[in-house]
Amino acid sequence: MHAIELNGFGGPEVLEWTVTVDPEPGPGEVLVEVIAAGVNRADVLQRRGFYPPPADASSVPGLECSGTIVALGDGVRDWQVGDRVCALLAGGGYAELVAVPATQLLPIPDGLDPVAAAGLPEVATTVWSNLVMTAGLRSGQLVLIHGGGGGIGTHAIQVARGLGARVAVTAGSDEKLAKCAELGAELLINYKTQDFVAEIAAQLSPAGGAGADVILDNMGALYLERNVESLAPHGQLVVIGMQGGIAGTLNLATLLRKWGTVHATNVRNRPRTGAGSKAEVVAAVRAQLWPQVAAGEIVPVISAELPITEAGRAHELLDDSETFGKVVLRVRD
């Protein structure tokens, strides 16, 4: 098969479309003929040498894909050859074929573009596992979503609104904020011209006091202290990214006073099965979120679709301030 391999670490030029060995499905796995692959910031970090794949994962980048099942490994009973699926991966998505545990598959709903579906598994599992399974976001609460215009942010806005929560977002332009409002965000904060701490402090929490009940953060160290200041009583900060650095200052006195909680999680390094596993998260997404996707109530927000041979350009688009939503790579028509 053909796949994107890394010719060393560095800029987008190290991504090479080349011939490599076909994967084979092991017990409990299926082989998927890939239609498209989603592009995520973790792929960029892997390309730069900062985020190696788990030991049992493919070295080919790509944490999500869509496609058609072409072979079943031993023990697979709930899926059939020919099923259209999208899949959560630990790696391997930037390829013509990928082997994936059957427990990490989601059906592509009728009417959903299979290329767009490639941009759903990673954001859906990230958002649901963090906002719902970890933070327990519920109706009436205020959630602050940093990076509202990104792939995670655009999906998180829709999920939070579906749960009946109030949604605040940060973004770097008024144009992006206007698009966030169309998805359901109601408190729009331009981080270049406004102080999100002051804006959030003006919001009353159902728990009493002021602030955000849940904060979904992709910045890490840069926002750590300000995020804690922005929490409502009993608020929860969930850190899912480190775009603003890895080492920050945590004011424990503020956290104690608020009875606050700080979580730090990721999806890629979860175990395949068991408590807190990828299988557990995917099952929850399929049971509780996927009906809304099938009904068209939650949609993939795709900024750009490029051929797989332009993976380098796709990575560049993640850092482009004009990009709103996901970037996907089309592997075959």
DATA-V615715 format. One record per helix or strand of 3 or more residues. SS is the DSSP state (@ for helix, = for strand). FROM is the first residue (numbers start at 1). TO is the last residue. If there is no record, write none. Layout:
ss=<SS;SS>
from=<FROM;FROM>
to=<TO;TO>
//
This chain:
ss=<=;@;=;=;@;=;=;=;@;=;@;@;=;@;=;@;=;@;=;@;=;@;=;@;=;@;=>
from=<2;12;15;29;41;64;84;97;102;105;114;121;142;151;166;174;187;196;212;221;231;252;261;278;302;308;325>
to=<6;14;19;39;48;72;88;101;104;107;117;134;145;162;171;183;190;201;217;230;239;258;264;294;307;318;330>
//
